[in-house]
Amino acid sequence: MTSDLTTVTIVSSNPSTQRSGLPLSTEIISYFHKKADRYDEVDQQVYWRLSDELLWDTLTTTCLDRLPPDFTFLDAGGGTGRWTQRVLDAYPRSRGVLVDLSPDMLAVAETKRTGDRADRLDLVQGDLGDLPAQVRDRRFDVIWNFHNVIGFVPDPGAVIASLADLLTDTGTLVTLAPNRYHAVYFNLAIGRLEAAREAATTGVSTFTDDMPPLRLFSPDEITELYAAAGCRVDLLTGFPSAVYPSRQETQLDGSSPAVVDLLGDPAIFADVLAIEKQLALEPDLAARGNNIFVAGRRNPA
């Protein structure tokens, strides 16, 4: 897989020099270099299909469906473009920018800029902590950062504030953040006692031995980041909250037997999805979900 992005509209902002003195940047690039070519195989894992359907349903019904047809978006830390591709296809008048630190992940995203997507999507190699002017000078109707993105940046509060500044007056900032409490449970469940202790005591841990350190959040902590950025929270929830992943779901392929036993039957999958959707409407579930979902808008000036 080539990492040549010469066809991309927005050029690289050289993220390898933007976190001077922060080896985490190099570690993250190396981590995703190993995963990029196979990253989208997560679509074949039944647990992550459930998680994706919950995320898509929540994102569309509470945010995207309420925007004008020609809305603009920023996919912050968008990786291989899985979510950008889905949004562009479902909303054919939307236009957006995907920014990511990893040139290898962006190389995969570039292969998806086909047909009219090529005219509606720009790719940026850049650091969310120091976005290039070509992004900073734009404004977006919706900005999202999904899964572990906000946990991999050195200063989550600064990144949330920076992204909030890029919203239109009525724009929405969506974050899917790793749940600190789930990280404690998950690591205990698979026998990683020290990782569970770190999650509980420091709020920084991992889910696998080869993973870079990840900042974890409670619902209150992510809400406070939004408030500090001048945003009010319109929706706070968490999911999946009734079905949890196990060790195999942290890998690029395979599924845990217990997860397959529950979700492998399409009819049962549909029933579980319906239950999860119902639970996702309850704010109390934020602390129980694998991930915390928060959507908010800037407070009026």
C-alpha positions in Angstrom: 0.0 0.0 0.0 1.5 3.3 -1.1 1.3 6.4 1.1 1.6 8.8 -1.8 -1.0 11.5 -1.3 -0.1 13.6 -4.3 -3.6 13.5 -5.7 -5.1 14.8 -2.4 -6.4 18.4 -2.5 -4.9 19.4 0.8 -1.2 18.7 1.4 0.5 17.2 4.4 1.1 19.4 7.4 4.1 17.1 8.5 2.6 15.8 11.8 5.9 14.1 12.6 7.4 17.4 13.6 4.3 18.9 15.3 4.6 17.1 18.6 8.2 17.9 19.4 9.2 16.0 22.5 6.1 13.8 22.4 7.1 10.3 21.4 3.4 9.3 21.5 3.1 10.7 18.0 5.7 8.4 16.6 4.2 5.5 18.5 0.7 6.1 17.1 2.0 6.4 13.5 3.9 3.1 14.0 0.8 1.4 15.6 -1.5 2.3 12.7 1.2 1.6 10.1 0.9 -2.1 11.1 -2.9 -2.0 10.9 -3.8 0.2 8.0 -4.0 -2.4 5.2 -6.4 -4.6 7.2 -8.1 -2.0 9.4 -11.4 -2.1 7.6 -11.7 -5.9 8.2 -13.3 -4.8 11.5 -16.5 -4.7 9.4 -16.4 -8.6 9.5 -16.5 -8.8 13.3 -20.1 -9.1 14.5 -19.6 -7.1 17.7 -18.3 -4.1 15.8 -21.1 -4.3 13.3 -23.5 -4.0 16.2 -21.4 -1.0 17.6 -21.3 0.6 14.1 -25.1 0.3 13.6 -25.7 1.9 17.0 -23.3 4.7 16.2 -24.8 5.3 12.8 -28.4 5.3 14.1 -27.5 7.8 16.8 -25.4 10.0 14.5 -28.0 10.2 11.8 -31.2 10.6 13.9 -29.8 13.1 16.4 -27.6 15.1 14.0 -27.1 14.4 10.3 -30.8 14.1 9.4 -31.4 17.6 11.0 -28.8 19.3 8.8 -29.4 20.9 5.4 -28.8 18.5 2.5 -25.5 20.2 1.5 -24.0 20.2 5.0 -20.2 20.3 5.4 -18.3 18.0 7.8 -14.9 17.4 9.3 -13.9 13.8 10.2 -11.2 14.4 12.8 -8.9 11.4 13.1 -10.9 9.7 10.4 -8.3 7.0 9.6 -9.2 4.9 6.6 -12.4 6.9 5.9 -14.9 4.3 7.0 -17.3 6.8 8.4 -16.6 9.5 5.8 -17.4 7.0 3.0 -20.7 6.1 4.7 -21.8 9.7 5.2 -20.9 10.7 1.6 -22.9 7.9 0.2 -25.9 8.4 2.4 -26.0 12.2 2.0 -25.0 12.8 -1.6 -24.9 16.6 -1.4 -22.6 16.6 1.7 -19.0 17.7 1.4 -16.2 17.2 3.9 -12.6 17.0 5.0 -10.9 14.0 6.7 -7.8 14.7 8.7 -5.6 12.0 10.3 -2.1 11.6 11.7 -1.3 8.4 9.9 -0.1 8.5 6.2 -0.8 4.8 6.0 -4.5 5.1 7.1 -4.9 8.1 4.7 -3.5 6.0 1.8 -6.4 3.6 2.4 -8.9 6.5 2.6 -7.5 7.8 -0.7 -8.6 4.6 -2.5 -12.2 5.4 -1.5 -12.2 8.8 -3.2 -13.9 7.4 -6.3 -16.7 8.8 -8.4 -18.2 12.0 -7.1 -16.6 11.4 -3.7 -13.3 12.7 -5.2 -14.9 16.1 -5.7 -16.6 16.1 -2.3 -13.8 15.0 0.0 -10.4 16.5 0.8 -7.8 14.5 2.8 -5.3 16.0 5.2 -2.4 14.5 6.9 -2.1 16.5 10.1 -2.1 16.6 13.9 -5.4 17.5 15.6 -3.3 19.5 18.1 -2.0 21.8 15.4 -4.2 21.8 12.4 -3.0 23.4 9.2 -4.4 26.7 8.0 -6.3 25.0 5.2 -8.5 23.4 7.8 -8.5 26.1 10.4 -9.8 28.6 7.9 -12.9 26.5 7.2 -16.2 26.2 9.1 -18.2 23.0 9.4 -21.8 22.1 10.1 -20.8 18.9 11.9 -17.4 17.7 13.2 -16.9 14.2 14.6 -14.1 12.3 16.3 -14.8 8.6 16.8 -13.6 5.8 19.0 -10.1 6.3 20.5 -9.2 9.5 18.7 -9.7 11.9 21.6 -7.8 9.5 23.9 -4.7 9.5 21.7 -4.1 13.3 21.7 -1.8 14.8 24.3 -4.3 17.6 25.3 -7.9 16.5 24.8 -9.3 19.7 26.1 -7.3 21.8 23.7 -8.4 19.6 20.8 -12.1 19.8 21.7 -11.8 23.6 22.0 -10.0 23.8 18.7 -12.6 21.7 16.9 -15.4 23.7 18.5 -13.9 26.8 17.0 -14.3 25.3 13.5 -18.1 24.9 13.9 -20.6 27.1 12.1 -22.9 29.1 14.4 -25.4 26.1 14.6 -22.8 23.4 14.1 -22.5 20.2 16.2 -19.4 18.6 17.6 -19.7 14.8 18.2 -17.2 12.8 20.2 -17.1 9.1 20.8 -14.7 8.6 23.7 -13.3 5.6 25.4 -15.0 4.9 28.7 -12.8 4.7 31.7 -15.1 2.5 33.7 -15.5 0.0 30.8 -11.7 -0.1 30.5 -11.4 -1.2 34.1 -14.0 -4.0 33.6 -12.6 -5.1 30.2 -9.0 -5.4 31.4 -10.1 -7.3 34.5 -12.3 -9.6 32.4 -9.3 -10.7 30.2 -6.8 -10.9 33.1 -4.9 -7.6 32.6 -4.9 -6.6 36.3 -2.3 -3.9 36.0 -4.0 -2.3 33.0 -7.3 -2.3 35.0 -5.5 -0.6 37.9 -4.0 2.1 35.7 -7.4 2.8 34.2 -9.0 3.1 37.6 -6.3 5.2 39.2 -4.8 7.3 36.4 -7.4 7.3 33.7 -4.7 6.2 31.2 -4.4 2.6 30.1 -4.5 0.2 27.1 -6.7 -2.6 25.8 -3.8 -4.7 24.3 -0.1 -5.0 25.0 0.9 -3.3 21.7 -1.4 -0.3 22.0 -0.1 3.2 22.7 -1.2 4.7 26.0 -4.9 5.9 25.8 -6.5 8.6 27.8 -9.9 7.4 29.2 -12.9 9.4 30.2 -15.9 9.4 32.5 -19.2 11.0 31.3 -18.5 14.0 33.7 -15.0 14.4 32.3 -16.0 14.6 28.7 -18.9 16.9 29.6 -16.4 19.2 31.4 -14.2 19.3 28.3 -17.2 20.5 26.3 -18.1 23.1 28.8 -14.6 24.4 28.9 -14.7 24.7 25.1 -17.8 26.9 25.4 -20.2 24.1 24.3 -23.5 22.9 25.7 -24.2 19.2 25.6 -27.3 18.2 23.7 -26.9 14.5 24.0 -24.9 12.3 26.4 -25.2 8.5 26.2 -23.1 5.4 25.8 -23.1 2.2 23.8 -23.0 -0.7 23.4 -24.2 -1.0 26.9 -25.7 -4.5 27.1 -23.1 -6.5 25.1 -19.4 -6.0 25.7 -16.4 -7.1 23.7 -13.8 -9.6 24.8 -10.1 -10.1 23.9 -10.7 -11.2 20.3 -12.6 -8.0 19.5 -9.4 -6.0 20.1 -7.8 -7.8 17.1 -8.3 -7.2 13.4 -10.1 -10.4 12.8 -12.1 -13.1 14.6 -14.8 -12.9 17.2 -15.1 -14.2 20.8 -17.2 -17.4 21.0 -19.6 -15.8 23.5 -20.2 -12.9 21.2 -20.8 -15.1 18.2 -23.1 -17.3 20.2 -25.3 -14.3 21.0 -25.0 -12.2 17.8 -24.3 -14.7 15.1 -28.0 -15.3 14.4 -29.3 -12.4 12.3 -32.7 -12.5 14.0 -31.1 -12.3 17.5 -28.7 -9.6 16.2 -31.7 -7.5 15.2 -33.4 -8.0 18.6 -30.2 -7.0 20.5 -29.8 -4.0 18.2 -33.3 -2.9 19.0 -32.7 -3.3 22.7 -29.4 -1.3 22.5 -31.1 1.5 20.5 -33.8 1.8 23.2 -31.2 1.9 26.0 -29.1 4.5 24.1 -31.9 7.0 24.6 -31.2 7.0 28.4 -28.5 9.3 29.6 -27.8 7.1 32.6 -26.3 4.6 30.2 -23.4 6.8 29.4 -21.3 5.4 32.3 -22.1 1.8 31.2 -21.3 2.0 27.5 -18.2 0.7 25.9 -17.9 4.2 24.4 -19.3 7.5 25.6 -21.2 9.4 22.9 -21.6 13.2 23.3 -23.0 15.8 21.0 -23.0 19.5 21.6 -23.1 23.0 20.1 -21.3 26.2 21.0 -23.1 28.4 23.4 -24.5 31.6 21.8 -22.1 34.5 21.9 
